Amino acid sequence: MKISLRLCLVPLFLIAICCPLFAGDVRIGLVSYWPFETVNGNTTPDLAFGNHLVLNNMTVANIDPNGARSNAFSFNGSTQFLGMAHTNNATLTNNLGLPIYSLKRYTVMFWAKGAAGQNNKVVFSEGTSNTASGLFLIGTRNGTTGTPAGGLNASIRTAGGTTILPNTLSAAPAFDGLWRQITWVDDAGTVKVYIDGVLDLAAYNYTQSSIAFNTIAVGALIRTNVGNFFAGSIDEVALWERTLSKSEIDEVRTNGLVTPIPVFAPTITTQPASPTNHVGDWVFL
């Protein structure tokens, strides 16, 4: 006797079609969420998966009570940053979902307040500790030219030194002494950047390449050395293993992220093919 496994898969297919993959809760797919409200020893907690960031040349005195949403962290622009290595060192982190770039489709969101005119300073980055080349950064403009002076710059370079996204300046200002929400939405190299929920007109698209990032930092860039220190305040850094929609970005910008972060059931990101097999056969979807 033979039976078609295709019929067995129909209900699953219908469920996937009828139920939007990420409907209902913007926190689905959240990899890390650092609200920057508190200091625990020498770390500030990640409320999603425990990827706590280590304070470097910083103390509880760096907590800025006038953040975009309650507290934030202030940075002196010369020595201070938050960071960690992607290891399994239980003291630092379990590294779930990091580095975020490796997920190919992801979202980076944060609030930042910094003065215009800062050159080549980094707000969020991933790097390669064994080389000075590999980097993924979002920060201030690169160099002393370019319009606007408070523009947002982004760049990606492989560990071998190949630039896959050259320094790209935003069309709208992001650093002007005011709190600005920045959102980077990367859909396998097709990128949308939002400043205060408004889609920026600059073109950030690039061809993705596999890069073995092993550091993450807020307020600087960690490679063989640490540098590009940001001066200002940063708040509410969050990373998703999916691309957020415009409405979801607006929701977080308006309402923030509700904690505690729940554990969500697995979701279907790629619809499996519908095979036909004999009873007892293995099927790999």
SERO-4910 file (N, C-alpha, C, O; in steps of 0.05 Angstrom, whole numbers):
BEGIN
 pado doro    nc1    nc2    nc3   cac1   cac2   cac3    cc1    cc2    cc3    oc1    oc2    oc3
  Met    A     17    -24      0      0      0      0     18     25      0     38     26     14
  Lys    A     10     45    -15     25     70    -17      6     93     -8    -18     92    -13
  Ile    A     17    113      3      2    137     10     18    162      4     43    162      7
  Ser    A      5    182     -5     19    207    -12     23    224     13      4    231     27
  Leu    A     49    230     18     55    248     41     47    277     35     45    293     53
  Arg    A     41    282     10     33    309      2      7    316     17      4    339     26
  Leu    A    -11    298     20    -36    303     33    -31    309     63    -45    326     75
  Cys    A    -11    296     74     -5    300    103      6    328    108      3    339    129
  Leu    A     18    340     87     31    366     91     12    389     85     18    412     91
  Val    A    -11    383     73    -30    405     66    -38    421     90    -38    446     88
  Pro    A    -46    409    113    -54    426    135    -32    445    144    -38    468    151
  Leu    A     -7    436    145     15    453    152     18    476    133     23    499    141
  Phe    A     15    471    107     17    492     87     -5    512     91      1    536     89
  Leu    A    -29    504     97    -51    522    100    -47    539    125    -54    563    125
  Ile    A    -36    527    146    -31    543    170    -11    565    164    -15    588    173
  Ala    A     10    558    149     31    578    144     20    600    127     28    624    130
  Ile    A      1    594    108    -11    615     91    -30    632    106    -30    657    103
  Cys    A    -46    620    124    -67    635    138    -56    652    160    -68    673    167
  Cys    A    -34    644    172    -23    658    195      3    673    187     22    660    180
  Pro    A      3    700    187     28    714    181     51    705    198     47    699    222
  Leu    A     75    704    187     97    692    201    104    707    226    111    695    246
  Phe    A    102    734    226    110    749    249     88    767    259     93    790    268
  Ala    A     63    758    258     41    775    265     38    776    295     44    756    309
  Gly    A     30    799    306     20    800    333     39    812    353     30    827    371
  Asp    A     65    806    352     83    816    373    109    823    360    123    807    349
  Val    A    117    849    363    141    859    350    166    846    362    188    847    351
  Arg    A    163    834    386    187    822    400    194    795    388    215    784    395
  Ile    A    177    783    371    184    758    358    210    762    341    212    781    326
  Gly    A    229    744    345    254    746    330    275    764    344    296    768    333
  Leu    A    269    774    368    287    791    382    311    775    392    307    755    407
  Val    A    335    782    384    360    768    391    372    780    416    380    766    435
  Ser    A    374    807    417    385    821    440    370    847    444    363    861    425
  Tyr    A    367    854    469    354    879    476    368    890    501    366    880    523
  Trp    A    383    912    496    398    926    517    384    952    523    389    972    509
  Pro    A    367    954    544    354    979    550    371   1000    563    364   1024    564
  Phe    A    395    992    573    414   1010    586    402   1024    610    406   1048    615
  Glu    A    387   1009    626    375   1020    650    393   1016    675    392   1033    693
  Thr    A    408    994    675    422    987    699    450    976    693    457    970    670
  Val    A    466    974    715    493    961    714    493    939    734    486    943    757
  Asn    A    500    915    725    503    892    743    532    884    744    542    870    726
  Gly    A    546    893    765    575    888    766    589    904    745    590    928    745
  Asn    A    601    890    725    615    903    703    601    899    677    612    903    655
  Thr    A    575    893    678    559    889    653    533    904    655    524    913    676
  Thr    A    521    908    631    494    918    629    477    896    615    486    886    595
  Pro    A    454    889    626    440    864    617    427    866    590    416    887    582
  Asp    A    428    843    576    411    838    552    387    823    562    389    802    574
  Leu    A    363    835    557    338    823    568    326    803    550    305    792    556
  Ala    A    338    797    526    327    778    508    340    750    512    326    731    520
  Phe    A    366    747    508    379    722    509    405    722    527    421    703    525
  Gly    A    408    742    543    431    742    561    457    748    549    478    741    561
  Asn    A    458    762    527    483    771    515    492    798    528    490    819    515
  His    A    500    796    553    506    820    568    531    834    558    551    821    552
  Leu    A    530    861    556    553    876    547    570    884    570    560    892    591
  Val    A    597    883    566    616    890    587    623    919    586    627    930    564
  Leu    A    623    932    609    631    961    611    661    963    609    676    950    624
  Asn    A    670    981    592    699    986    589    704   1015    595    695   1033    581
  Asn    A    720   1020    616    725   1047    626    700   1063    632    699   1087    630
  Met    A    679   1048    641    654   1059    648    644   1049    675    652   1027    683
  Thr    A    627   1064    688    616   1056    713    586   1064    713    575   1073    693
  Val    A    574   1060    736    546   1068    739    543   1098    735    521   1108    729
  Ala    A    565   1113    738    564   1142    735    559   1150    706    551   1172    700
  Asn    A    562   1131    687    557   1136    659    527   1134    651    520   1139    629
  Ile    A    511   1126    670    482   1124    665    471   1152    663    474   1168    681
  Asp    A    459   1158    640    447   1184    634    417   1182    641    403   1167    627
  Pro    A    407   1196    661    379   1194    669    360   1206    648    335   1202    650
  Asn    A    371   1221    630    354   1235    610    357   1221    583    362   1234    562
  Gly    A    352   1195    582    354   1179    558    330   1184    540    311   1198    547
  Ala    A    331   1170    517    308   1172    499    284   1159    512    261   1168    508
  Arg    A    288   1139    528    267   1126    543    278   1118    570    290   1097    573
  Ser    A    274   1135    590    286   1131    617    316   1133    615    326   1152    603
  Asn    A    331   1115    627    360   1117    628    373   1110    602    361   1098    584
  Ala    A    398   1120    598    415   1113    575    443   1112    585    448   1115    609
  Phe    A    463   1107    567    491   1109    573    504   1132    559    498   1137    535
  Ser    A    521   1147    573    536   1168    560    565   1158    556    575   1142    571
  Phe    A    578   1168    534    604   1160    526    622   1185    522    612   1205    512
  Asn    A    647   1183    530    664   1207    530    679   1212    504    692   1233    501
  Gly    A    677   1194    484    689   1198    458    718   1192    457    731   1198    436
  Ser    A    730   1180    478    759   1175    477    767   1147    487    785   1135    476
  Thr    A    753   1137    508    761   1111    519    738   1093    526    743   1069    532
  Gln    A    714   1102    525    692   1087    537    675   1073    515    669   1084    494
  Phe    A    668   1048    521    650   1033    503    639   1009    518    648   1001    540
  Leu    A    619    996    506    607    971    515    613    950    494    610    955    471
  Gly    A    622    927    503    628    907    483    631    879    494    629    874    518
  Met    A    636    860    476    641    832    484    652    817    460    650    826    437
  Ala    A    664    794    466    673    776    445    652    753    442    639    746    461
  His    A    650    743    418    631    721    413    644    695    420    654    680    403
  Thr    A    644    689    446    655    664    456    634    651    473    612    662    477
  Asn    A    640    627    484    621    614    501    628    618    531    621    602    548
  Asn    A    643    639    536    650    646    563    625    654    579    613    675    573
  Ala    A    617    637    598    592    641    612    592    667    628    571    678    634
  Thr    A    616    677    634    617    702    649    608    726    633    597    745    643
  Leu    A    612    724    606    605    746    589    578    742    575    561    760    577
  Thr    A    575    720    562    551    717    545    549    688    535    568    673    535
  Asn    A    524    681    527    521    656    513    520    660    483    518    640    468
  Asn    A    521    685    474    523    692    445    500    681    428    504    677    404
  Leu    A    477    677    439    455    668    423    447    689    402    441    712    408
  Gly    A    448    680    376    440    698    355    461    718    346    455    733    328
  Leu    A    484    717    357    505    736    349    529    722    337    535    699    344
  Pro    A    543    735    318    539    762    308    514    765    291    506    747    277
  Ile    A    501    788    293    475    792    279    478    792    249    460    783    235
  Tyr    A    501    801    239    505    803    210    503    775    197    494    772    174
  Ser    A    512    754    211    513    727    200    485    716    194    483    697    179
  Leu    A    464    729    204    437    719    200    426    727    173    405    718    165
  Lys    A    440    745    159    433    754    131    409    772    130    410    793    116
  Arg    A    388    765    144    364    782    145    360    790    174    353    773    191
  Tyr    A    363    815    180    363    823    208    357    853    210    356    868    190
  Thr    A    353    862    235    348    890    241    364    899    264    367    885    284
  Val    A    376    923    262    391    936    284    376    962    290    371    978    271
  Met    A    370    967    315    356    991    322    368   1003    348    375    988    366
  Phe    A    371   1030    348    381   1043    372    373   1072    372    365   1083    351
  Trp    A    374   1085    395    371   1114    398    399   1125    403    415   1114    418
  Ala    A    405   1148    391    431   1161    395    428   1191    396    411   1202    383
  Lys    A    444   1204    413    445   1233    414    474   1241    414    489   1236    433
  Gly    A    482   1255    393    510   1264    391    511   1289    375    493   1295    358
  Ala    A    532   1305    378    535   1330    364    543   1325    335    556   1306    329
  Ala    A    535   1344    318    543   1343    290    573   1349    288    584   1361    306
  Gly    A    585   1339    267    613   1344    262    632   1323    272    656   1324    267
  Gln    A    621   1302    286    638   1280    294    645   1264    269    628   1258    252
  Asn    A    671   1256    267    680   1243    243    690   1215    249    708   1211    265
  Asn    A    678   1195    235    686   1168    237    684   1157    265    702   1143    275
  Lys    A    662   1163    279    656   1153    305    634   1132    303    616   1134    286
  Val    A    635   1111    319    618   1088    316    598   1086    339    605   1088    362
  Val    A    573   1081    332    552   1076    352    548   1046    356    547   1037    378
  Phe    A    545   1031    334    542   1002    336    561    989    316    564    998    293
  Ser    A    573    966    324    591    953    306    594    924    313    590    915    335
  Glu    A    603    908    292    614    881    295    641    881    281    644    894    260
  Gly    A    660    867    292    687    867    281    701    840    283    689    821    292
  Thr    A    726    840    274    742    816    274    767    822    291    784    839    284
  Ser    A    770    808    313    792    815    332    819    807    322    840    817    332
  Asn    A    821    789    302    846    780    292    856    795    267    876    787    254
  Thr    A    841    816    259    849    831    236    839    860    239    819    864    253
  Ala    A    852    879    226    843    906    227    823    912    205    813    935    202
  Ser    A    817    892    188    801    897    164    771    892    169    755    910    162
  Gly    A    763    869    179    735    862    180    718    880    198    725    885    221
  Leu    A    696    891    187    679    909    203    652    911    191    648    910    167
  Phe    A    632    916    208    605    925    202    599    947    222    598    942    246
  Leu    A    596    971    212    592    994    230    570   1012    222    564   1015    198
  Ile    A    558   1024    242    538   1046    238    547   1068    257    549   1064    281
  Gly    A    551   1092    246    561   1114    262    559   1140    249    541   1145    232
  Thr    A    577   1158    255    577   1185    243    591   1185    216    603   1165    208
  Arg    A    590   1208    203    602   1210    176    631   1203    177    645   1207    197
  Asn    A    642   1194    154    670   1187    152    684   1210    138    678   1216    115
  Gly    A    704   1222    152    718   1245    141    704   1271    149    685   1271    164
  Thr    A    715   1293    140    705   1320    148    688   1333    126    680   1356    129
  Thr    A    683   1318    105    666   1330     84    641   1313     81    638   1292     93
  Gly    A    623   1324     66    597   1310     62    574   1324     75    578   1338     95
  Thr    A    551   1322     63    527   1334     73    507   1312     79    503   1295     62
  Pro    A    494   1312    102    496   1333    123    520   1327    142    530   1305    143
  Ala    A    529   1348    157    551   1345    175    544   1326    198    562   1313    208
  Gly    A    519   1323    204    510   1304    225    499   1279    212    481   1266    224
  Gly    A    508   1272    189    498   1249    175    506   1223    188    525   1221    203
  Leu    A    490   1202    182    495   1175    190    512   1161    169    507   1163    145
  Asn    A    533   1146    178    550   1131    159    548   1102    166    546   1094    189
  Ala    A    549   1085    145    550   1056    148    570   1045    129    574   1055    107
  Ser    A    584   1023    138    604   1010    121    607    981    129    604    974    153
  Ile    A    613    964    110    618    935    115    643    927     99    645    933     75
  Arg    A    661    912    112    685    903     99    692    875    109    689    869    133
  Thr    A    702    859     91    708    831     99    735    830    114    750    850    114
  Ala    A    740    807    126    765    803    141    789    805    122    811    811    131
  Gly    A    785    799     97    806    800     77    811    828     66    829    832     50
  Gly    A    795    848     75    799    875     67    782    884     43    786    907     34
  Thr    A    764    867     33    746    875     11    723    891     22    708    881     39
  Thr    A    719    915     11    697    932     19    672    924      3    672    927    -21
  Ile    A    652    914     17    627    907      3    606    928      6    587    930    -11
  Leu    A    608    945     26    592    970     28    610    992     35    619    994     58
  Pro    A    617   1009     16    635   1032     22    621   1052     40    596   1051     43
  Asn    A    636   1069     53    624   1089     71    601   1104     57    605   1117     36
  Thr    A    578   1101     68    553   1111     55    540   1130     75    532   1123     97
  Leu    A    537   1155     66    526   1177     83    496   1180     79    486   1179     56
  Ser    A    481   1183    101    453   1187     99    446   1214     86    462   1233     86
  Ala    A    423   1216     75    413   1241     63    403   1260     85    404   1284     82
  Ala    A    392   1248    106    381   1264    128    401   1264    152    416   1245    155
  Pro    A    400   1285    169    417   1285    192    408   1265    213    385   1260    217
  Ala    A    428   1254    228    422   1236    249    435   1245    275    427   1236    297
  Phe    A    455   1262    273    470   1271    297    469   1302    297    484   1315    283
  Asp    A    452   1313    314    448   1342    315    443   1351    344    431   1372    348
  Gly    A    451   1335    363    447   1342    391    420   1334    402    414   1339    425
  Leu    A    403   1321    385    377   1312    394    376   1281    394    392   1268    380
  Trp    A    358   1270    409    354   1241    408    342   1233    381    321   1244    373
  Arg    A    355   1214    367    345   1204    341    344   1173    342    363   1161    351
  Gln    A    323   1162    333    321   1133    331    331   1124    303    321   1134    283
  Ile    A    351   1106    303    363   1096    279    355   1067    276    358   1051    295
  Thr    A    346   1059    252    339   1031    247    351   1023    220    347   1035    200
  Trp    A    367   1001    222    380    989    198    366    963    193    366    945    210
  Val    A    353    960    170    338    936    162    352    924    138    350    935    116
  Asp    A    364    901    142    381    888    121    367    862    112    365    843    127
  Asp    A    357    862     87    344    839     75    362    826     55    359    830     31
  Ala    A    382    812     65    402    798     48    416    817     29    420    811      6
  Gly    A    423    841     39    437    860     23    420    883     12    431    903      3
  Thr    A    394    880     13    376    902      6    369    916     32    355    905     49
  Val    A    379    941     35    379    954     61    360    979     60    359    994     41
  Lys    A    346    982     82    330   1006     87    340   1018    113    342   1003    133
  Val    A    345   1044    114    353   1058    138    331   1078    144    323   1094    128
  Tyr    A    322   1077    170    302   1096    179    314   1114    200    327   1104    219
  Ile    A    309   1139    198    317   1159    219    291   1171    230    277   1185    215
  Asp    A    286   1166    255    261   1174    268    237   1164    252    217   1178    249
  Gly    A    239   1139    242    217   1127    228    213   1135    199    195   1125    186
  Val    A    231   1153    189    229   1162    162    250   1148    145    274   1149    152
  Leu    A    242   1136    123    261   1122    105    281   1142     93    273   1161     81
  Asp    A    307   1136     97    327   1154     87    330   1149     57    326   1127     47
  Leu    A    338   1170     42    339   1168     13    366   1157      2    368   1151    -21
  Ala    A    386   1155     20    412   1144     11    409   1114      4    392   1100     14
  Ala    A    427   1105    -15    426   1077    -24    447   1061    -10    471   1066    -13
  Tyr    A    438   1042      7    456   1025     22    458    997     12    472    980     25
  Asn    A    446    990    -10    446    962    -19    474    953    -26    491    968    -36
  Tyr    A    479    927    -22    505    915    -27    502    885    -31    481    875    -27
  Thr    A    524    872    -38    524    843    -42    536    830    -17    560    835    -11
  Gln    A    521    815     -2    530    803     23    553    783     18    554    770     -3
  Ser    A    570    781     37    592    762     37    595    750     65    588    763     85
  Ser    A    603    725     67    607    712     92    631    725    107    653    726     97
  Ile    A    626    734    132    646    747    147    645    736    176    624    736    188
  Ala    A    668    727    186    669    714    212    674    735    234    695    737    246
  Phe    A    654    752    239    656    772    260    656    758    287    642    738    291
  Asn    A    673    768    306    674    756    332    674    776    355    680    769    378
  Thr    A    668    801    348    665    822    369    640    838    363    631    840    341
  Ile    A    629    850    384    607    868    382    612    892    401    623    887    423
  Ala    A    605    916    393    610    939    410    588    960    406    577    963    384
  Val    A    583    975    427    566    999    426    584   1022    435    595   1022    457
  Gly    A    586   1042    418    603   1065    425    631   1064    415    647   1082    420
  Ala    A    638   1043    399    665   1040    389    666   1017    369    645   1005    363
  Leu    A    689   1011    358    694    989    340    717    972    351    739    982    356
  Ile    A    712    946    355    732    928    366    743    911    343    729    895    331
  Arg    A    769    915    336    784    898    318    809    889    332    808    881    356
  Thr    A    832    889    320    857    883    334    861    904    356    874    898    377
  Asn    A    851    928    352    851    949    372    823    960    374    806    955    356
  Val    A    818    975    395    792    988    398    795   1018    391    814   1031    400
  Gly    A    776   1028    376    777   1056    368    751   1067    358    730   1054    362
  Asn    A    752   1090    346    728   1103    335    707   1109    356    683   1104    352
  Phe    A    716   1119    379    699   1123    402    678   1145    398    685   1167    388
  Phe    A    654   1140    404    631   1158    401    629   1176    425    632   1167    448
  Ala    A    622   1202    420    617   1221    442    587   1227    442    577   1238    422
  Gly    A    574   1221    464    545   1226    465    531   1205    482    544   1192    499
  Ser    A    506   1201    477    490   1182    493    477   1163    474    469   1170    451
  Ile    A    473   1138    483    461   1116    467    440   1102    485    445   1098    509
  Asp    A    418   1095    473    397   1082    489    383   1061    472    382   1062    448
  Glu    A    371   1041    486    352   1022    474    363   1009    449    350   1010    428
  Val    A    385    995    451    396    980    428    382    953    427    381    939    447
  Ala    A    372    946    403    358    921    399    365    909    372    368    923    353
  Leu    A    367    882    372    373    867    348    353    846    343    345    832    362
  Trp    A    344    843    318    325    822    311    337    804    289    352    813    273
  Glu    A    329    778    290    338    760    269    318    759    246    313    738    234
  Arg    A    306    782    240    287    785    218    286    814    211    296    831    226
  Thr    A    274    820    188    270    848    180    244    859    191    223    846    189
  Leu    A    245    882    204    222    895    215    208    911    193    221    922    175
  Ser    A    182    913    195    166    930    176    166    958    187    173    964    209
  Lys    A    157    976    169    155   1004    177    136   1008    201    142   1023    219
  Ser    A    114    993    201     95    996    223    106    985    249    101    996    270
  Glu    A    123    964    248    136    954    272    156    974    282    159    977    307
  Ile    A    171    986    265    191   1006    273    176   1029    287    185   1039    308
  Asp    A    154   1038    276    139   1060    288    128   1051    316    127   1067    334
  Glu    A    120   1026    318    109   1016    343    131   1017    365    125   1026    388
  Val    A    155   1008    359    176   1008    379    185   1037    385    190   1044    408
  Arg    A    186   1054    365    194   1082    369    174   1096    388    181   1112    404
  Thr    A    148   1089    385    127   1102    401    124   1090    429    122   1104    449
  Asn    A    125   1063    430    117   1049    454    140   1035    468    138   1026    491
  Gly    A    164   1032    455    185   1017    466    180    987    465    161    978    452
  Leu    A    196    971    479    193    942    480    185    934    509    198    942    528
  Val    A    163    919    510    152    911    536    169    888    547    175    869    532
  Thr    A    176    889    572    191    867    585    174    855    607    156    869    618
  Pro    A    179    830    615    200    812    605    194    802    576    171    802    568
  Ile    A    215    794    562    213    784    535    204    755    537    218    739    549
  Pro    A    181    748    526    171    720    528    187    701    510    201    710    491
  Val    A    184    675    514    194    655    496    173    648    476    151    640    483
  Phe    A    179    652    451    159    648    430    163    620    417    185    609    417
  Ala    A    141    609    407    142    584    393    157    587    367    158    609    356
  Pro    A    169    565    356    183    567    330    164    577    309    140    571    309
  Thr    A    175    591    289    159    600    266    171    590    240    195    585    239
  Ile    A    155    588    220    164    579    193    174    604    178    158    622    173
  Thr    A    199    604    170    210    626    155    212    619    125    211    638    109
  Thr    A    214    594    118    215    585     90    196    562     87    199    541    100
  Gln    A    176    565     70    156    544     67    169    519     54    181    521     33
  Pro    A    166    495     68    178    471     57    164    462     32    140    467     27
  Ala    A    179    448     14    168    436    -10    149    414     -2    150    404     21
  Ser    A    131    406    -20    110    386    -14    117    360    -29    110    357    -53
  Pro    A    131    341    -16    139    316    -30    119    294    -28    100    296    -12
  Thr    A    122    274    -44    105    250    -43    124    226    -39    141    221    -55
  Asn    A    120    211    -17    137    189    -10    121    164     -1     97    166      5
  His    A    135    141     -1    123    117     10    121    119     40    136    133     53
  Val    A    102    104     52     99    103     81    125     91     92    135     71     82
  Gly    A    136    104    113    161     95    125    186    108    114    207    105    127
  Asp    A    184    121     91    207    135     80    214    160     96    197    173    108
  Trp    A    240    166     96    249    191    108    244    214     89    247    211     65
  Val    A    236    237    101    232    261     85    247    283     98    242    289    122
  Phe    A    264    297     83    279    319     94    268    345     82    270    349     58
  Leu    A    257    363     99    245    387     89    263    411     94    255    434     87
***
